[in-house]
Structures are given as structure tokens and as C-alpha cells.
Amino acid sequence: MDTKEHVLPQIDLELCNGCGICVESCPSEAAALIDGRPVIVHPEDCAYCGDCEDLCPEGAISLPYEIVFAE
């Protein structure tokens, strides 16, 4: 069993206009529009490629990164 935690894009639904560009641009088809809003429906398939963040005209999607310093 894969216990890897998936880091997912964060979608600010207050900023989202429901245009669907993020869903159309998702190469792994991890996102879908549900009730006019984007949802990561297949988190295990999200490649964290950044296409959705780059193409969102409202700036509603962000991809958080964790910086880990080596000892």
C-alpha cells in the first residue's frame, strides 16, 4: 500500500470564476468541474505539474512547496 501523502494544488473558491481552464489543461485528468467549481477528484493522479496554476486567469490556484534543508 502506498502511504505517500499527496500534496495537491490549493484552489481558492472565492477567486475562482468556474471557467474550467484548469480542468481542461490537467494532463493527468485529476481535476473536474463539479457544480461549476474545480475539484481534484483523482488526487493520486495529480502530477503537480503547475499547468493549472500557470493558466488560471483569476490566480485562484496555488501549488505550495515545502522546503527541506539537509543536515
N, C-alpha and C positions, 0 to 999 in steps of 0.2 A: 504494500500500500504506500502510495506517495504521500508523505506528510509535509511536503514543501508548502509553505504558506504563499499564496499568490498575492502579489502586490498589484493592485488594479488602478486604472485611471479614476480620478475623482471627478464627478460631474456635479456642478453647481446648478441645480434645477431652477434657482432664482434667476440665473443669467441665461439659461438655455431657452431658445425660441422654438425648439422642436423641428428644426429644418431637416434633420436626418443625414446631413453630410457625414457625420462621424460614423454612422451605421453603414452608409454606402462605401466609405473608404476603408473600413475594417478588413484587412486582408485575411484574417482568421475567422471572420464571421462570428466573433464573440459578442458583438453588440446587436441589439434590436430595438426598434421603437415599440414601446408599449404605452398605450393611452397617450400617444403623441410625445413621449419623452424617452430618451435613450437609457437603456439598461444593459449592463454587462450580464447577459443571460448564460454565457458559457465561460466562466472565469478561468477554467483550466485551459482554454484555448487562447486566451489573450496573450499576445506576443510582446506586449508593452512596447510596441514599435514607435509610438508617438504620432502616428498619422492623424489620429482623432484630435489630439491637442493642437497640432500644426494647422489643421484645416477648419477648426471651429471658428466661425465668424464672430461669435459672441465672447470668446475667451472663457467659455464655461467648463472646459476640461483641462485638468492639470495632472501631470504624472509626477507624483512625489518620488524622490530618491532618498535613500539612506546612505550616508557617508560613513564608512567604517575605516578607522585608522588602524594600520598594522602596528603591532607592538614593537 
